[in-house]
Amino acid sequence: MILVSKSQIKLITSLQQKKYRNKWGLFVAEGPKVINELLKAELSLHSVYVTENDLFKGVSAELVSEKEISKISFLKNANNSVAVFKIPEQKNISDKKMIMALDAIRDPGNLGTIIRLCDWFGIEQIICSEDTVDCYNPKVIQATMGSITRVKIEYLNLTEFISKTSIPVYVGVMDGENIYQQKLPKTAVIVLGNEANGISNEIIDLASHKIAIPQFGMIQETESLNVATATAVLLSEFKRSTER
C-alpha cells in the first residue's frame, strides 16, 4: 500500500470546484459501478486509487488504505475506489433528434437524475444554459451512475439556441396545455427550468408550445413537482405517444 501524497490530495480535493476542474481538465468519479462505466466508454484515465486489488481489469491502480482514500473521497462514507478522469471534449448537438434543454438547474442531484432519465428514455442529448450546474460536479457524476457516458451534454446560450432552432420547442410550465391531451412529435426541444423560478420568460416567449402535467389530487395544495420528477413524466409521455 502507498500513501497519497500531499500534492495528489491537493489536486483531487480541488476538483470539487468548477474553476479547478476547468483549469486542470479533470473530474472525479467514485465507486466501481461509475468508474467501470467511464472506463468502458474509454474516457481517458488520469489516476485511480483502490482499497482492494483487481477492482478494474487492465488498469494500473494505486492500492491505498481506507484512511488514505477517505482523504480524497467526496462522499460522506468513502467508497473502495476513487478515480480521476480527463474531461472529454464537448460534442455538438444535432436538432435532428430529441433534445432535453435545462434552464438554470442548480441542484447537482437533479441534474444527475435528469441525465440518467435521458439515458433510460433514449434521449441522447441535453443542452444546458450556462448557469446550469456543471455536469462534472462530483455529485452530478455520482447521481448519473455512469449514464453521463451515453448522453451528449452541451453548455450554451439557451435563449439564442431556442431562437434559432427549426424544431418545435415545448416548455414545461404550470399554465400549459395538459400533456396527456397533446399530439406530440418525435423530434422536439423539451425545456424544463430552475427549481425555484422555473423557465425564464425570455425562453417561454420563444416556445412554440406550453405544456403542463395536470394535478389530480383533490386538495391540490402542492405548488409544483420536483424538476427531475417532471422530467420523468414528460419524457415518458413523449415516448409513449411517439413510439406506438
C-alpha positions as CSV (number, residue, x, y, z in Angstrom):
1,M,0.0,0.0,0.0
2,I,1.1,3.6,-0.6
3,L,0.4,6.9,0.9
4,V,-1.4,9.5,-1.2
5,S,1.0,12.5,-1.5
6,K,0.0,15.9,-0.3
7,S,0.2,17.2,-3.9
8,Q,-2.2,14.4,-5.1
9,I,-4.6,15.2,-2.2
10,K,-4.5,18.9,-3.1
11,L,-5.2,18.2,-6.8
12,I,-8.0,15.8,-6.2
13,T,-9.8,17.8,-3.5
14,S,-9.5,21.0,-5.6
15,L,-11.7,19.2,-8.2
16,Q,-14.7,19.8,-6.0
17,Q,-14.7,23.3,-7.5
18,K,-15.6,24.1,-11.1
19,K,-12.8,26.5,-11.7
20,Y,-10.2,23.9,-10.9
21,R,-12.0,21.2,-13.0
22,N,-11.8,23.7,-15.9
23,K,-8.2,24.6,-15.1
24,W,-6.9,21.0,-15.0
25,G,-9.4,19.5,-17.3
26,L,-10.1,16.7,-14.8
27,F,-13.1,15.4,-12.8
28,V,-13.6,12.8,-10.0
29,A,-15.7,9.6,-10.0
30,E,-16.1,7.2,-7.1
31,G,-17.2,3.5,-6.8
32,P,-16.7,0.5,-9.1
33,K,-20.1,1.0,-10.9
34,V,-19.5,4.5,-12.0
35,I,-15.7,4.1,-12.7
36,N,-16.3,0.9,-14.8
37,E,-18.9,2.7,-16.9
38,L,-16.4,5.6,-17.6
39,L,-13.6,3.1,-18.4
40,K,-16.0,1.1,-20.7
41,A,-16.7,4.4,-22.5
42,E,-13.0,4.8,-23.0
43,L,-12.7,8.1,-21.2
44,S,-9.1,9.0,-20.5
45,L,-8.0,7.9,-17.0
46,H,-5.6,10.1,-15.1
47,S,-5.3,8.1,-11.9
48,V,-7.2,5.6,-9.7
49,Y,-7.0,4.7,-6.1
50,V,-8.4,1.5,-4.6
51,T,-8.6,-0.2,-1.2
52,E,-8.6,-3.7,-2.7
53,N,-6.9,-5.4,-5.6
54,D,-8.4,-6.4,-9.0
55,L,-11.4,-4.0,-9.0
56,F,-10.6,-2.8,-12.5
57,K,-9.2,-5.2,-15.2
58,G,-6.3,-3.9,-17.2
59,V,-5.9,-0.8,-15.1
60,S,-2.9,0.2,-13.1
61,A,-4.4,1.3,-9.8
62,E,-2.7,2.7,-6.6
63,L,-3.5,0.4,-3.6
64,V,-4.2,2.6,-0.5
65,S,-5.7,2.2,2.9
66,E,-9.3,3.2,3.8
67,K,-7.9,6.0,5.8
68,E,-6.0,7.3,2.8
69,I,-8.9,7.0,0.4
70,S,-11.1,9.0,2.9
71,K,-8.7,11.9,2.4
72,I,-9.6,12.1,-1.3
73,S,-13.2,11.0,-1.3
74,F,-16.1,13.5,-1.6
75,L,-18.6,11.1,-0.1
76,K,-19.7,11.0,3.5
77,N,-18.8,7.4,3.6
78,A,-15.8,6.8,1.3
79,N,-16.2,4.1,-1.4
80,N,-13.5,1.5,-2.1
81,S,-12.3,3.4,-5.2
82,V,-11.7,7.0,-6.4
83,A,-10.7,7.8,-9.9
84,V,-9.7,11.0,-11.8
85,F,-10.6,11.2,-15.4
86,K,-9.9,13.8,-18.1
87,I,-12.9,15.9,-19.2
88,P,-13.8,14.9,-22.8
89,E,-14.3,17.4,-25.5
90,Q,-17.8,18.8,-25.7
91,K,-19.8,17.3,-28.6
92,N,-22.1,19.3,-30.8
93,I,-25.9,18.8,-30.5
94,S,-28.0,17.8,-33.5
95,D,-31.5,19.2,-34.0
96,K,-32.5,16.1,-36.0
97,K,-33.1,14.2,-32.7
98,M,-35.0,14.9,-29.5
99,I,-33.3,17.4,-27.2
100,M,-33.7,17.9,-23.5
101,A,-33.0,21.5,-22.5
102,L,-32.3,22.8,-19.0
103,D,-32.6,26.4,-17.9
104,A,-30.6,27.2,-14.8
105,I,-30.9,23.9,-13.0
106,R,-28.8,24.4,-9.8
107,D,-29.1,21.1,-7.8
108,P,-26.4,18.5,-8.7
109,G,-28.7,15.6,-7.7
110,N,-31.4,16.9,-10.0
111,L,-29.1,17.2,-13.0
112,G,-27.6,13.8,-12.4
113,T,-31.0,12.2,-12.2
114,I,-32.1,14.0,-15.4
115,I,-29.1,12.7,-17.2
116,R,-29.9,9.2,-16.0
117,L,-33.6,9.6,-17.1
118,C,-32.5,10.8,-20.5
119,D,-30.3,7.6,-20.9
120,W,-33.3,5.5,-19.8
121,F,-35.7,7.0,-22.3
122,G,-33.2,7.1,-25.1
123,I,-32.7,10.9,-25.2
124,E,-29.1,11.2,-26.4
125,Q,-28.6,14.9,-26.0
126,I,-29.0,17.6,-23.4
127,I,-28.4,21.3,-23.7
128,C,-27.8,23.4,-20.6
129,S,-27.9,27.1,-20.0
130,E,-24.6,28.5,-19.0
131,D,-25.8,28.9,-15.4
132,T,-26.8,25.3,-15.0
133,V,-24.7,23.3,-12.6
134,D,-21.6,21.7,-14.1
135,C,-22.2,18.2,-15.3
136,Y,-18.7,17.2,-14.0
137,N,-19.6,18.3,-10.4
138,P,-18.8,15.1,-8.3
139,K,-22.4,14.9,-7.0
140,V,-23.7,15.0,-10.6
141,I,-21.3,12.3,-11.7
142,Q,-22.4,10.0,-8.8
143,A,-26.1,10.6,-9.4
144,T,-25.8,9.7,-13.1
145,M,-24.4,6.2,-12.2
146,G,-22.5,6.2,-15.5
147,S,-25.2,7.5,-17.8
148,I,-23.2,10.6,-18.5
149,T,-21.1,8.4,-20.9
150,R,-24.2,7.8,-23.1
151,V,-25.7,11.3,-23.2
152,K,-24.1,14.3,-25.0
153,I,-24.2,17.5,-22.9
154,E,-23.5,20.9,-24.2
155,Y,-23.5,24.3,-22.4
156,L,-24.5,27.3,-24.4
157,N,-26.7,30.4,-24.6
158,L,-30.0,28.7,-24.3
159,T,-32.1,31.6,-25.4
160,E,-30.0,32.0,-28.5
161,F,-30.2,28.3,-29.4
162,I,-34.0,28.2,-29.0
163,S,-34.5,31.4,-31.1
164,K,-32.6,29.7,-34.0
165,T,-33.8,26.1,-33.8
166,S,-36.1,24.8,-36.6
167,I,-37.8,22.1,-34.5
168,P,-40.8,22.7,-32.1
169,V,-40.0,23.8,-28.6
170,Y,-42.1,22.6,-25.7
171,V,-41.7,24.3,-22.3
172,G,-43.0,22.7,-19.1
173,V,-44.9,25.4,-17.2
174,M,-47.8,25.4,-14.7
175,D,-50.3,27.1,-17.0
176,G,-49.5,25.0,-20.1
177,E,-51.8,22.6,-22.0
178,N,-52.4,19.2,-20.5
179,I,-49.6,16.9,-21.7
180,Y,-51.9,13.9,-21.8
181,Q,-54.1,15.6,-24.4
182,Q,-51.4,16.6,-26.9
183,K,-50.3,15.1,-30.1
184,L,-46.5,15.0,-29.5
185,P,-43.7,14.9,-32.2
186,K,-40.7,12.6,-32.4
187,T,-38.3,15.5,-32.6
188,A,-38.5,18.5,-30.4
189,V,-36.8,20.5,-27.7
190,I,-38.3,19.9,-24.2
191,V,-37.4,22.7,-21.8
192,L,-37.5,22.5,-18.0
193,G,-36.4,25.2,-15.7
194,N,-34.9,26.3,-12.4
195,E,-36.1,24.6,-9.2
196,A,-37.4,27.8,-7.6
197,N,-38.2,30.1,-10.6
198,G,-39.0,27.8,-13.5
199,I,-38.1,28.7,-17.1
200,S,-37.1,32.3,-17.9
201,N,-39.8,34.4,-19.5
202,E,-37.5,35.0,-22.5
203,I,-37.4,31.3,-23.3
204,I,-41.2,30.9,-22.6
205,D,-41.9,33.7,-25.1
206,L,-39.8,31.9,-27.8
207,A,-41.5,28.5,-27.3
208,S,-44.0,27.0,-29.8
209,H,-45.9,25.0,-27.2
210,K,-46.6,25.3,-23.4
211,I,-47.3,22.0,-21.7
212,A,-48.1,21.1,-18.1
213,I,-48.5,17.9,-16.0
214,P,-52.0,18.2,-14.6
215,Q,-52.7,17.8,-10.8
216,F,-55.1,15.0,-9.9
217,G,-55.1,15.4,-6.1
218,M,-58.4,16.6,-4.5
219,I,-56.8,19.3,-2.3
220,Q,-54.2,20.5,-4.9
221,E,-52.0,22.4,-2.4
222,T,-48.7,21.1,-3.8
223,E,-47.0,24.0,-5.5
224,S,-45.0,22.1,-8.2
225,L,-43.2,18.8,-9.0
226,N,-39.5,18.3,-8.5
227,V,-37.8,19.1,-11.8
228,A,-36.4,15.6,-12.1
229,T,-39.8,14.1,-11.4
230,A,-41.3,16.3,-14.0
231,T,-38.7,15.2,-16.5
232,A,-39.6,11.6,-15.9
233,V,-43.3,12.2,-16.6
234,L,-42.7,14.4,-19.7
235,L,-40.2,12.0,-21.3
236,S,-42.4,9.0,-20.5
237,E,-45.4,10.7,-22.2
238,F,-43.3,11.8,-25.3
239,K,-42.0,8.3,-25.7
240,R,-45.5,6.7,-25.1
241,S,-47.0,9.0,-27.7
242,T,-44.4,8.6,-30.4
243,E,-43.2,5.0,-30.1
244,R,-46.5,3.3,-30.7
